Amino acid sequence: MKPASTALQTLLGANQFAMADCYTFTLQDGTVARYTSADIDVVDQATGNVFAASGPFFERSKVKFQKGVQVDELDLTLTAGPSHLLEGAPWLSALTAGILDGAELRLDRAFMPTFGDTSAGLVTLFVGRVAEVDVGRTQATLKANTHLELLSQQWPWRLFQPGCTRALYDAGCGVNQAGYAQPVTVGSGSTTQNIVTNLSQGSAWASLGLLVFTAGALAGKTFGIRSDDGAGNLQPTTPLPIPPSSGDTLTVYPGCDKQQSTCHTKFNNLQNFEGFPYVPVPETAV
């Protein structure tokens, strides 16, 4: 059963009201974007959140309510034009660049005695994560799954393999990320797929690492680094939504390929390396 305020229960009992779907996207970098299926903006009077009606425009599948551990899905068809922007880039271009990877999606429905009056509150119909994105010329289809999909992750999580199973900079790894931060500046000729910088740490130092823009149109955005040629050219794992400008600044953090030699020579962290045979293998009773 969905929770509903007394005012909403009374409104639903009156059998005369207006409705509007309200979509909330929360990106991995914390950016929140809100949209509605209504013809005009919808304001949640309880929180002050504004759901934009100016687009992009959504059509969705029905929502199921069931008990158990089945993973529920929500399918969206998104129609967007060049003027519909997400983080400064056209929606469809941003989707192609993977901007919704790992993003949270929440679907609420507003029930209103008169259109625009949301005092009765919103009802949450679906909460999950974006799982699939298929982008066309003018439309995109999105599939989101409820968080129950996390129950299907591999168990036990610990693997016995030559490569380290730790995540770089996490508590088990112990490497201090701030100690490896390298501030650099973007040079001329940079594109969405190649960032020209003055980084001079040697070939592949930043490969599999991270870059965080600290100034410019992309300030505050974080991207993975696919490769570093040693001459200051960084290739992001997915194309940037817009090309960086000459003079923009960013911070680069090195990556790790999980090999013992990298752990030892690059990070001097062999004591925390967790690849086989360093991981104790449990004995089997005979």
N, C-alpha and C positions, 0 to 999 in steps of 0.2 A: 504494500500500500504506500502511495506517495503521500508525504506530509503536506498538509494544506491548512492555511490559516482559517480562522472562523469566518472572516470576511469572504474568503475565497469559496468556502463551502456554501455560504449563503448565496453568493453570486451564481455558483453552478446550479444551485437548487432553483434559481429564478428562471433558468432556461433561456435567458436572453443576454448575450454578451458577445464581445468581439475577441478575436484571438490573433496572436502573431508569434511566429517562431523567432527565437533569439539565439544566435550562435556566438560562442566565445572560443577563440583560438589563443592558446598560450604557447609561445614558441620556447625553444630550449634556452634562449638567451634572456627570457623573462618578458619579452614583448607581448602585449595583449592586444588583440584585435577583435572588435565586436561588430556584428552585423545582424540585420533583421530581415524577415521576408515581407514586412509591411511596406506600405507606400510612403510612410513618413517615419522619421526616427522614433524609436521607442526608448523612453527613459525609465529605468528601474527606480522607483521612488524610494525604495528601501536602501539602496546603495549609491544612487546617483550615477550608475553606469549608463552610458549612452550606446545604443545599438543602432548603427548607421543603416539607412535605407538606400543610400546612394550607390550601392553596389560594392563588390560583385553580387550576383544574384544566385540563390541556391534553390535546388529542388532536392528532396530527400525521400528515402524509403520509409516505410512504416517502422515504428519502434515496438519491439516486443517486450512484455513484462513477464518473466517466468522465474520460478524458483530453481535452485540447483547451481551447478558450476559450469553450465554451458556459456560459451563466449558469445555474447550478443554483438551484432554488427550494425553499423549505420552506413548507408551508401548515400553520397552526396554528388550531385551534378552541379558544377560551378560554371557560370557564364560570366566572363570578364572581358573588358575592353582595355585599350592602352592607358586610359585615364584612371583605371582602378589600380591603386598602388598598395604594396605591402612592403614596409621598410624602405620606401623610396624607389622600388622597382615595380614594373607591371606585374600583376598577380601571376599570370601564366609563366612569365620569365622567372619569377621567384620560385615557383613550384618546380620548374625544370632544374633550377639550381639546388633543389633539396631543402628549401627553407622550412618546410613542414616536417622534416625528418624528426621523429620523436616528439612532435607537438601534441599538446592536450587539446581535446575538443569537448565542449560542453554544449548541450542543446537544452534550452529552457523554453517554456511556452508561457506567454503572458495572456491572462484572462482579464478583460477590461469591461466594466459596465458601460463606459463610453470610451471611444478610441483615444488612447493616450493616458488614460487613468489606470495606472498600475498599482494602486494602493492595496489591492487584494493580494499582491505578491505574485512571484513567478514560480512555476512548477518545473523542477528538473526532470527531463525525460531521458537523458543519456549523458554519460560521462565516460570518456575513453581516450585512446591514443590513435593518432593517424597511423595506419598500417600500410596503405598502398596509395599511390598517386599515379594517374595516367593523364598526361597532358596532350591536348589537341590544339588546333589552330585558334579556336575561340572558346572552347570549353575544356574542362578537366573533370575527371571523376575521382572522388576520394572515397576510401574505405577506412572506417575507424572501428576498432575493437574495444570492448570493455576491458578493464584492468584484470579481469579474470584470466586473460591470455598469459599473464605472468606466471600462472601456475604450471604452464607447459614448459618452462625453462628447464634446462638440463640439470639433473640431480643424480649423484652428488656433483657439486659445482667444481670440486677440486680435481684436476686432471694430472696424470703423471706423464710428462712429455719433456723433450729436450729444452723447449723454450720456456721462459719464465711465465708463470700464470698470474703474476701480480700486474696491477695497473700502475703505470708510471706516475709517481708523485703521491700515490695513496698511502695510507697509514702503514700498510705492510711493506711497501717499497722503501719508504723512509727518505727518499730524495727530496730536498727542499726546492720546490719549484721556483720560488723567488730568487734563489741563489744562481739560477741559470738564465734568468730573464735577460734578453738582449734588446735594448731600444734601438730601432733603426728608422730610416726615413725612406719614403717611396721616391723613386726616381722617374724620369720621363720615360715614355714608351710602355708603361704598365697597362695591362689589359685585365679582363675578368679572369683569364686563365694563366697569366704570368705576371707576377709582381716583381718589378725591378727595385732592388734595395741596395743599401751599402753594407749588408751583412758580410762579415769576413771571418767565418769560423771554420772554414774548410768544407770539402765536399760531403754532402749528406748529413751534415751536423743537424739541420733542422728537419730532415725528412721524418715523416710520421709524427711531427710535433704540432704545435699550435701557434697561431698568430692572433693577436688581439689589437684591433685598431684603437688608437688613443686620440686621434684628431682627424678631422675630415668628415665627409659625408657618411662614412662607415664607422664612425667612432662608437666604441662600446661593443662592436660585433666581433665574434670569435669564429675562426675558421680552422679546419684541419689543413695540414701541409702534406701534400703527396710526395713531393720531392724537392731537393735543394741541390743545385748543381755546383755549389762552392764558389760561384762568381756573383752571388747576391740575387740570383733569380729563384723565386719561390713559386711553385705551382700548387695552388690549393686543391684539396681533394674534390671539391665541386666548384664550378665557376662562381665567382662573386656576383651578386645581384647587379652591381654597377662597377665600372672601372674606377680604381683609386686614382686620385690626382697627385701630381708631383708635389712633394712637400708634405703630404700626409705622413703621420707618424704611427708606428705600431710597435708592439713588443712581441718578440719571437721567443718561443720556448722549444728546446730540442725534443726530439722523439726518441723512441727506443724500439728496436726490432726484436726484443726479448731474448737475444742471444747472450751467452755467458761472456764472450769477449767484449761486447758492447757494454754490458753492466760493469765490467772490470775497468776497461780503459777509458770509457766516456764518463762514467759516473762514480767510479771508485766505490762501488756498492756491492761487491761480491758477497758480503756477509748476509745480504737480504735476497740474494738470487734464489728463486724458487722453482728452478727447473730440475728435472731428473738428471743425475742421481742425487742432487742436494736435498730433495724432498724425501723424508723417511717413508719408505713403503711399508704399510702394515703387514705384520707377519700373518701367515695363514696357518691355522691350526691343522695338524695332521692327525 
